[in-house]
Amino acid sequence: MAKQKTGTETKEFQAEVKKLLDIVIHSLYTERDIFIRELISNAADALEKFRHQSLLEEKVFDSHVPLEITIDVDAENHTLTIADTGIGMTREELEANLGTIAHSGSNTFLAELAEAAKNDVSLIGQFGVGFYSVFMAGKRVRVLTRSYRPDAEGYEWASDGSGSYTLTPEEGLRRGTRIIVELKDDAHEFANEDKIKQVIKQYSNFAPFPILVKGEKVNTVQALWKRSKKEIKEEEYTEFYRFIGNAFDDPRFRLHFTADAPLAINAILFVPGENIERLGFGRTKPGVNLYCQKVLIEQHSENILPEWLRFLKGIVDSEDLPLNISRQALQDSALVAKLRQVLTKRFLKFLAEQAKEDAAKYDKFFTEFGIYLKEGATMDFAYRDEIAGLLRFESSKSETGSLTSLADYVERMADGQEEIYYINGPSRPAAEAGPYVEAFRKRDIEIIFTLEPIDDFVMSHLGEFDGKKLVSADRADLDLSTIKSQDAAGEKEAEAALEPEVATSLTAWIKKTLGERVKEVIVSKRLVDSPAIIVNPDGYMTSTMERVMQAARLEKGEQLPSVGGKNLEINSGHPLIRQLSILRGTDEAFAGDVIEQVFDNALIQAGLMVDPRRMVERSYKILERATKK
């Protein structure tokens, strides 16, 4: 046992401190690296306090010493030393800060802390509590300190974290605090210079004072979010984006904003140049880090932005967030929810501003990242209206490859039009060639092309935009009669259509022939060039949704259910339907094959799957009949 120095006084820890040490060392912290962050954070606080105090007092000790944090490692003796030139501590402050818990109702505090550790939930920290995390890695800790006051004396505080500590006068100390950690046998990695640098860059890279490891400054990247936007150059933003996002491209958009209410927030958010999910690199992890006063609280936070904004990279620093006991979780969930709401609304507002300022640039962004906004529209009702205004689609009034907004569509709506119409297809040419757009083309009504499977889910979740319902063109109850036709095609079709009683007889026969595969067979009011279409009587379930569900079942190896519950609309003016009406009276069996083929063709045009073997056999049978003289 080492001989005690002259003047050394041994003191017992306050009872609550013993309990605190046991909780912190064995239960609270899940990562040992955290103790370095805590010590650096305390050192930065001490430096900031000295800087403030030196402005108020004429005389301070060691006024010429630069404000910095130095870290040294000794791999041979397994020690780690962290020193600062901050405000330092007097003997009384040492005893108060490191020997007791400066907390009213400390027993209640410890009970809550123990419960938090058990449930992996953290509470707000108090000064000095973070220091005790050093005993996770240290078997013995020495704190040598001297206050900034000119007449102050130096002292050494030492303990093995068990039941007591010693206080000893120490001559020759400079202003500030030096902590010497004698590492436990299983913590020798913290005497490795590269390990220390890695921890600093991860947790303390934006500390407001230089951090020197064996004389080399490690925290080289500035905390841009604390600087005025006017003084930051574009290349600085790009460099910061590449550092914080571990990226190599240039950011597509950048939002740098400061807010004082309802929360104090400093944030820089970047939209990357590329969407790595589209490149096949798997699901993106959240890329925004949460800081409090430049200290990392949560890396790649899953709490401060909704999941559908996971493509963003950057930082958020809020002084209003309470630093918890371990700084590994956030205490006030209501406060975090408010932060998430403020950030999300601000970013969506930013996107709206960009879309208005440079529509072409925004459209390129939407082509790359629009899938995330669509995801948000289907899963986050709170931001439905904001997201709806940001969506972009191709439409029959836009050029191929060009996008339009729902707001632009509403401005172009025809007289008498009260609904926004859309139709899904695997591509624009396929959608344009389909039977569902014939009535819209005839009346010159704009129709939106939804070309991705998620689009119909988005439209269904939105329900409406600007008071106008969003309606799929394959709905059974579609009625365009209130929108005036632009030509006489409608009258010509009416003249060529079957007589009402003949059409009624034909639809009844088709329903009997197809049986349970159709719910109803009706004469269409919308078809122009096609003989028939499949429509959904269910206003919610579109053909696109059904295609997605069919694909999901096939992927799972499940058998497809028989197609049923659809409505079949026939064009009673189409030559094929007129001939079918005659054929069923002369060769009902063959007429049955024809209507089966028409039905399968309509299913294919709706994007739904059919039994190919039966369809091929039937088509050959029809062709054979057609080629007979």
N, C-alpha and C positions, 0 to 999 in steps of 0.2 A: 504494500500500500504506500502510495506516495506521501511524503511528509508534507503536512500543511504549512503554508507560508505564514509568516508573522502577520498578525492582525486578521487572520481568516476567522470568519464566524459562520458556524453551521446553523441552518434554519430548516425547520420542517415546512414542507408545502402545506398550504391551506388544504383542508380535507377535500374540498370541492375540486381542487387542482388534481389531486390523486385520482379521483374518479374521472376527471376530464382526460387525463393522460391515458388511462386505461381504455376509454372509449375511442379516442383519436388514434392511438397506436394499433389497436386490435380490431376496431369495428368500422370506423367512419370513412377513412380514405381507401379507395379501391386501387389507386395507382400511387406508387412511391414517388414517382417523378414530381408529384404535386408539391412536395416539401420545398423543392428548389424554387418553384414559382412563388410560394408563400414567403420565403426568405427574401427573394428579390423584390417582391411587392412591398414588404415591410421596409426594406432598404430605400426604395423609391419614395415611400411615404416620409421617411426620416429626412431625405434630401429635400423634398418639397417643403417640409416644415422649417428646415433651416433656411432655405431660400426666402421664405416668407418672413421669418423672424429676423433675418439679417437686414431686411429693409426697415424694420421697426426699431432696431437697437443700434446704437452707435458702435459699441464694442462687442465683438464676438471672438471666440478663440479660433486660431488658425484661419483667419479670414482669407488668406491667400490660397488655401488648398482647393483644388478643382473639385466640383461636384461630380462624383462618379461612383460606380460600383465595380469592385474588382473581385475576381474569383480565381483561386489557385487550388491546384490539386497536387497531392503527393501520393503517387501510386505505391511507393515503397512502404510508407508508413500508414497508408490507407486513411488519409485525412482529406477533408474538403473545407476550404476557408472562403467565406463570403464576407466582404468588408464594404462599408460605405463611409462617406465623409459627410454624413448628415448631422442631424441635431444632437445625437448622442443621448445618453441617460445619466442622471445622477444616481447615487446609491438608493435614494428613496424611490426613484422611478423604476429602477431595476427590480426592487422588491415588490413594488406595486404591480408592475406589468408582467413579471415572470414568476411571481410567487403566489399571486392571488388572482381570482376572477373578478374583474371590475364589472360586476353585473348585479343589478338589484334582483332579489329573488333568485339567487344562484342555485338553490336546491331545485326549484321548479324548472329553471333553465336546464340543469343537468338531466332531470327526468325526461324533459322533452328531447334533449339531445340523444339520450340513450334510445328512446323510442324511434327517433329519426334514423339512427344508425341501424337499428334492427329492421326497419322497413325500407332502408335505402333511400330515405328522404332527408334532405339537409335543411338546416335552419340558418338564419342570419348570423354572421360571425361578429365577434367583438375583438377589440384591439388585443393582440397578444395570443389569441387562440390559435391563429395560423402558425405561430412560431412552434407550438408544441408538436406539429407534424414532423419536425426534425427528428423526433425520437423514433419514427418509423424506420429510419436508416441509421441513426446514430446511437452508439452504445454509451457515449459520453459527449457532452456538449459544453463548450466554454464560450462565454460571451464577454469580450473585453470592450469596454466602452468609456468614453469621456464626453461629458456634456459640452455644448457650445459656449456655456457661460465662462467668462474669463477666470473666475475663481474656483471652478469646479475641479474635483479630483477624479482620477481614473479608478475604475473598479473592474474586477473579474467576477462574473457569475458562472458557476459550474455545477453540473448535475449529471447523474446517470439516468434520470427520469424515474427513479424509484420513489423514495419517500422524502428526500431532503435535497437541499442545494447549499452551496457555500458562497459567501460574499467576501472578497479579499481586495484591499487597496492595491492599486497597480500603478507604478511610476512610469513615466515616459510615454504615455499614450497620446496619440493625436486625436483630434476631434472626430467623433463618429463611433461606429460600432463594427467590431470584427467578431464573427462567429466561426469557431473552429469545431468541426464535427469529426469525432473519431468514429469511423464507420463500423457497423456490425459486420460480422464475417460474411453474411450473405448479401451485403450491400457494397462490396468493393467496386462495383461498376461505376459508382459515383465519384471515384478517384480517377476516372478516365476523362481526359480533356474533350474527346470527341463526343462522349455521352453528354457532358455538361452543355456543350454548344448546341447539341440537338434539342435538349430540353429548353434552352433559352429561346431558340428560334421558333419552337412550337408554342410556348406559353408566354414569353416575355419579350418578344422581338420588338414591340412598340413601346417599351418602357421609356419614360421621358428623359432618362439620363443614360450616359454611356455605360455599357456593361463590358468590362475588359476581362478576358480569360487569358492569363499569362501574358498580359500586355496587348492583346489583340482585341479590337472592338468587334463584338459579335452582332449586336443589334444595329444593323446598317440601314434598314429600311425605315423610312419615316412614317409616322402615323398621319397620312394625308388627310384623313377625315377631320383632324383637329385644325387643319390649316384653312385659310380663306380660299374659296374657289378661284378668286380673281388672280391669285399669285401662283397657282399650280399650272404647269405646262402640260400639254397633251402627252408628251413622251413620258412624263412622270406618272400620269394616270395609267398609261400602257404598261410601264414597268411594274407598277403596283399591282395591276390586274394579273400580270404573268406570275408575280410572286405569290399573291394571295390565292390564286386559282390554280397554281402549278400548271400554267398554260403556256403555249407557244404562239398562239394566234393573236390577232388584235381584237379587242372587244367591238361588238356591233353597236351597242348602245351603252351609255353610262348615265347613272342617276346619282348625283352627289347632293344630299340635302341635309338640312338641320332643322329640327323642330324643338320648340320649348314647351308646347302644350298639345295634347294632354300629358305627354311624356317628353323628357329631355332626350333627344335622339340625335346622333350624328351617324350618318350612313353613307356608304358608297356601294352601289349595286351595279354589276356589269352583266350585260347579255353577251355570252360568248360569240365568237365568229361562226363556230360550227356546232351543230347539234349531234353530240356523240351517240345518242340513242339511235338516230337515223343511220349512223355509220355502222351499227351492229355491235357496239361495245357494251351492251347490256343497259340495265336501268341506272340512270344517273343518281348518285348520292347527293344530298343537299350540299351546296357549295358556299353557304354564307356562315361566317363565324361570328359569334357573339362575344363582345367585350364589355367590360365595365371599367371606365377610367384607364383604358389602354391595356388592361389585363385580360387575357383570354379566359372566358368563363365556359364556353361550350364551342368546340370545334365542329364544323359541319352540322350546325344546329338543326334539329328536326322540329323545334318548337316555335321558332320566330317567324316562319313563313309556311303557308300551306304546302302540302306535298306537290301540288301541280305547278308550283314555282321553283321546283328543285333544280332547274337548269341555271338559275341565277348564281353568280359568284360575287363575293365581296365581304364586307364587314358591317356590323351594326354595333354601335357603342352607345349604351344608355346608362347615364349616371343614376337614374331613378331605380334601376334594378338593385335589389338587395344582394350583396355578396353573401352567399351562404357559408356555413361553417367550413365546408370542404371546397367550395366554389366549383363543384362538379354537378350541381343541379340547381334549379331555380325554385325559390321557396313559394312565391306568390303566383299561383296559376292564373288568377284573375288579371294580374299585372302583365304576365306573359301574353295572355289572350288579347289584352288591349294593345300591346306592342305589335303583335301579329296583325291585328286589324288595321292599325295605323300604317304599317309598312305595306301591307297588301293594297290598301286603297290608294296610297301614294304612288305605288308603282303602276297600278292600273291607270291612274290619272296621267302619269308620265307617258305611258304608251299611247293614250288618246291624244296627248299633245304632239307626240312624234308623228302619229298618223295624219294629223292636221297640217303639221309643218312640212313634211316630206312624204307624200303618199306612196311614191315609188319605193323609197327606202323601207317604209313600214311594210309594204306588201312583200318585199324580199324577206324581211324578218318573219312575217306571218307564214310564208311558205316553209321556212325552216323550223319555226318554233310554235306555229299555230296549234299543233296537236296538244300542247300543254294547256293552252287556254280552253280548248274544247274539253279537255279532261276536267278542268275547273268548272266548266259550265254544267257538267253532268254530276258533279259530286259536291259542289259548294254553293248552296242556294244563296248565301249571304251576298255573294258578289255577282249574281246572275245578270243583273242589269248592266253593270260595268263591262262584264265580259262580252255580253251580247253586242255592244257597240263596237267591240274590237274585232269581231269575227269577220272573215273575208271569204268569199266564194266566187266561182265563175258563174255567169248567168247568160241567158239567151240574148241579153243586150250588151254583153261585154265581149271583147275580142278573145280568141283562144289564148289562154295563158294569163289574161288580165283578170284582176279580182275586183269585186264590188262589195260594198258594205250593205248591211240591212237598212241603214238610214238612207243610203243612195237609192236603194230599191223602192223604199216608201215614197220618196220624192217623185219617182217615175211611174207610180201606179196609175193605171187607167181609170177613166171615169166610171164610177159605179163599183170599182174593185175595193173590197174591204178586207181581203186576206192576202198573206204572203205565201206564194206557192213554191214548192221545191220538189225535185225528183232525184233519186239516187241512181248512180250508174257506175260501172267500173272505169269508164272514161267519158269524156265529153262527147265524142262522136257516137258512142254507144247510147248515151242518154238522149242525144238529139235524134237518133234514128229510131228510138223506141216509140211504141204506140201512145204512151202517156202524155207526150207533149203535143200531139196533133191538135187537140182542141185549143191549146194555148197559142200554137203557131197560127191557127185559123183566125183567132181573135186578136192576134198581136199582143198577147199578155206575156209579160216577162216571167220567166221561171228560173229559179236558182238550181244549179247543178251541184248536188252534194256527192262528191266523188270518193269519199273515204267512209268505211263502215261505221265509224263513230259518229258521222255527221247526223244521221237520222236520230240517234240517241240524244245528240245535242239539241236538235230542233224540238224533240218531244219534251225534253226537260225545260227548255225555255218556254215553250207553249205559245208565247206571243212576244211581239216587239213593237214598242210605240203604240200599244193598244190594238195592234193588228195580229190576228191569229196566224200561226205558222201551220200551213196545211200541206200534207204530202199529196202529190198528184195521183197516187194510187189508192186514195180513199174512195170507198164506195159511194159516199154521200156528196161527192164533189158536184157543185152546181155553179156553172159559169154563165147561166142564162141572163143574169142581171148585167153582165158586161157585154156591151154591144159588139156584134160581129163586124169585122172590117170589110167583108166582101159578101158575095151572094152564094158562097159555097154551101152554107147551111140550107138555103132554099132548094138548091139543086139536089142535095142529099135527101131532103124530105120528099121531093117528087119521086126519087128512085127507090125509096124505102118500101118494105113490105106493108101490106095492108095491116091495120092494127089487129084484126082477128086472126090473120095468118101468122103474124109475129107472136101473138099470145100462144097459139097452138104450137109453134116451133119451139119457143122457150120451155114450154111444159114438157115437150118430148125430149129436149136436151137434158133437162133436169132429171127426167126418168132414166135416160141412158147413162148419164155420169153418176147418178146415185149420190152416195154420201160424200163424194169428192167435192161437191159444190154445195154451198148453202142456198144460193139463189142464182137463177139465170134471168137476166133482164136485158132489155133493149137499151143500148148505150146512147147517151146524149152528147158524148164527147168525141167518139171515134170518127175519123175522116178517111184514112187510107187503109187501116188495118181491119181485119175481119173480127177480131175479138181481143179482149184483155182480161187479165185476172186482177181483181181488186180485193182489198181487205175490208170487210164490214166493220172490223174493229178499228176505230179511229186512231188508236195508239200504236198497234202493231203494224208496222209497214213491212213491205217485202224485204227491205234491207235488213231490218232487225231479224226477220225470219231466216235470211241467208246467213247472218252471223251465228244464229243459234244452230242452224244445220251444220255449219262448219265446225262449231265447237263440239257437237255430238260426234261428228266423224273423227275429229282429232282424238276423242276419248275412246274411239272404237265402238261406239254405240250405233245401233241400227236406226236409220231414219224412219220417223213415223210416216204413215201415209198422209199425203197432202189432203187436207179437208178444211171445211169451214170457210172457203173462199167464195166470192161472188164471181160469176162469169158474165161479162158484158159482151154482147154481140152487136156488130154493126149491121143492122137490117138492110142497109143500102149497098153493102159490099157484094160483088158478083158471086163470091164463094158462098156466102150465107143465103143468097137468093136461090142459087142452084141447089144448095143443101135442102132447102124447103121443098123443092120439087123432087129431089132424089129420095127423100125418106118415104115418098108415096110410091115410088117404083122399085126401090131396092133398099129397104130399111137396114138390112145387115151392113151393106157397104156404106150407107149414110152414117151408121154407127161408128165405123172405122174412121170416117172423115172427121166427125166431131171429136172423137178421141184424139186424133192428130192435132186438130185445132186447139184443143184444151192443153195438150202437152206443149205445143208451140207457145201458147200464151204463158204457161208456167216458165218456160225457158226465157222468154222475153222479160219476165218479172225477176229473173235471176235465181229461180228456185230449181231444185234438182228433181229429175225424173228418172224412171227406170229406163236406161238406154236400150236394153235388150228388147223389151216389148215395143219401144218406140221404133227401133230399126226394123223389126219384123213387120210392123204395121206399115211403115213408110214404103217398104218394098212391095207390099201387097197393093197399096194404092198406086204406086208407079206401074206395076204390072197391069192393073186395070186401065190406067190412063193410056198405056201404049198399045192396047188392043184396038184393032180397026173394027 
